[in-house]
Amino acid sequence: MDQRTGGHELKRLYRIKGDAFRGFITGQGGDGSQFLIVLQQPRFVVVQFDASGELLRNHPTSMQTVPDSKTDVFALEDAFGNMNDPALLSFLTSVGFVEGPIVTKRFFLDNHRIGVVDFPRVYSECLASPSDYSPDEVAIAKAEFERWRHQSPYELWLNAGTNLWMKRSGEIESS
């Protein structure tokens, strides 16, 4: 059973709107390819998709971000806001990057813990092994699965410790 989907295959497209304050931006290149750029200190991870949302690759993460000692929220937003990283700026210029929402298919990069997950892991684990949980927890997980199935939110993982609940519109619902 796939831990990320609760054993249920939900095939769809995922709209993602970047949020520099949360440490990621999105946009398109001049050739129609799409990019998700995630700040994983001390580097940026650049994930590239084709125009139809199929994962192509993630680019080498040699682009340095703000120093580790500057991990406050303002430094994170500043990493994108001022575009003062010469390697990132050069890359974005070379691909003709224009910031905006993207649409992808489900993907997950295990090595960076970046991806789209149809259903939160905590609920997936509960549905996969209900005997390990209380009846109330199982009932909540089942209710959440129905809500997620009908409303089509999803989780966007940005690293091992950051996952955002996203609305169908691509905006953040909660973190």
N, C-alpha and C positions, 0 to 999 in steps of 0.2 A: 504494500500500500504506500502511495506517495505521501510522505509526511507533510508536504507543502500544500496539498490539495484536499486532504482529508479522505483520500481514496476516490474522490469524485473528479472526473475530468471536465473542466469547464473551459471550452475553447472560445476565445474571443480576442479582441484587440483592446489594448490598454492605452488610454490617453494620459500623458504625463506632462505637467506644466512645471518647469523648474522653479526653484525657490532658493536664491542665493543665501538668504538668511538661514536656511536649513542645510546648506552645504552642497547644493547641486543646481546645475543649470541644464537647460535643454534647448535644442534648436536644429536647424537644417543647414546642410552645406550647399554650395552652389550646384552640385550635381544631383540634388534631391535626396542625398543620404541624410540620415538623422543621427543626432548625437545626444548622449546623456553623459554629462561630465560631473563626476563626483569628487568632492574633496575628501581624501583619506590621508590625513597628515602622516608623513610630510610630503605626500604627492597627490597629484590629480590622477584619477582613472578616467580614461576616455573610452566610452563604449559606443560603437558605431553600428547602425542598422541601415538596411536598404530602404527605399521609398515605401515598400509594402510592410515594413516593420519587422522584417526578418533580421535576427542578429547576424552581423558580419564578423566583427572582431572587437577586441579591446586593444587599444594602442599601447605601446610601451609606456610605462609610468615613470619616465625620466623627468617629467616636468615637476620641478620643485615648488612647493607652496610656501606659505608663511612659515617661519621657524616654529618648531614644536612649543617653544616657550610662549608663543602668542596664540593660545588656543581659545581665547575668549570669543564670545559671539561676534563682536565687532570685527575681530581679526578674520574670522571665517567669512563673513559677508564681504569684507574688504578684499579678500583673495579674488573674488569674482567682480565686485563692484568697481574697483580701480583697474582691474586687469593689469596689475603691475608685475606679473610674472612673465618675463620675456619669452620663455619657451611656450607657455600656453597661448599667449597673444600671437606668436608667430604661427603656431599650429592653427588657431582659429582663423587667422587671416589667410593662410594657405588653402584652407578648405572652403573659404567663402561663407563662414558661419554667420547665421542670422538667428538671434535668440527668439524662441517661441516654443509652443507646445509640440510634442511629437506623439506618434502613435506606434506602438510596438506589439509584437506577439509576445507570449510568455517566454521568459528567459531567466536563467540564473547562472551567474559566474561564481562557482564555488570558491575559487582562489581569492576572490575579493569580497564575497558575500554580498554581491549586488544582484538584484533581480526583482522580478515580479512574482508574487505568490498569491494564488487565488483565495486562500483562506488562512487565517492566523494559525500559527503552529500550536499555540496553547489549546485551541479548540480542536485542531486536527488530532493531536495526541489523545485528547479526551474521547473523541469519537472512535479512534483506532483501538483504544484499550479502555472501554467504559468501566470494566470491573475495577480499575485502579482509581476511580474517581467516585465521588458521592453522587447520589441520584440527582441532587440539585445542580451539580456541576455538569452532569451529562445533559440535563434538561436545558440548561443555559447554552451549552455547545450546540445542541440540536436547533434551538431557536435562532442562535446566531447564524448557523449554516443556512437556514431558511431565509433569514434576512439578507445574507450575503448573496444567496442564489437569486433572489428577486431584485435586489437593489444594485447588484454587480459592483460593489466596492472591491478593492484589492489591497494587498500590502506591497509597498515598494521598500525593498531592503537597500540601504546605502552602505552598510557595513555590518559586522557581526553584532553590534549593539544598537543600531538604529534602524528601525522599521517604521514606516509611516502608513497609516490607513488612508487610502486615497478614495475619493469619490469618482464616479464614472466620468465626470467632467475633467479629471486629471488634477484637481485641486486637493489639498490635504484636508482630510476629515479630522484626524487626530493622530497623536504620536504616542 
